[in-house]
């Protein structure tokens, strides 16, 4: 088992970093949603946006 881990250490490290990045993105989206901001809209000007009716509550 230890030999397998030492042979694949870089793969394990890269996977752990990618999982951390994905988790950080998801946490950020959840926090934005709880604050009432849209998790998908970042433009600030929704006048011409096709999603203007569904992304912000009135």
N, C-alpha and C positions, 0 to 999 in steps of 0.2 A: 504494500500500500504506500509506504513512504517513497519507494522508488518511482511509483506512478506519479505521485504528487511532485516530486523533484523533476521528473521528465516533462510535466505539463504546467509548471509554475507560471509561465508567462500567459498561457491560455486562461488559467484560473484568475490571474490578476486582471487581465483585460475584461473578462466576463464580470468580475466584481465591480470594476469601474463603470462598465456599461449599465449594470443593474442599478448602481448608485445614481447615475445620470437620469435614467428613466424614472426612478423613484422621486428624485428632486423635481422633475418636470410635473409629475402627477401631483405631488404635494403642493407645488406652486399653483396649479390649476384649481385644486380644491380650495385653497386659501382665497384665491380671487373670487371663486364662486360664492363662498361664505360671506365675503365682504360686499357682495352685490354687484361686483363687476363681472363682465363676461370673460369666460376662460378662453374664448376663441377670437374675440375682437380686440384688437389693440390699436386701431386707427384713431379712435376718438371722434371721428366725424362719420356718423352713420347715415347721413342724408341720402347718399347715393348707393348705399350698400343693399344688396339683395336680401340680406338676413336681418334688416333693421327691425322687423316686426317680431322676430323670435329670439333675438339675442339680448334685448334689454326689456325689463319689466317697466310698465308705465304706471 
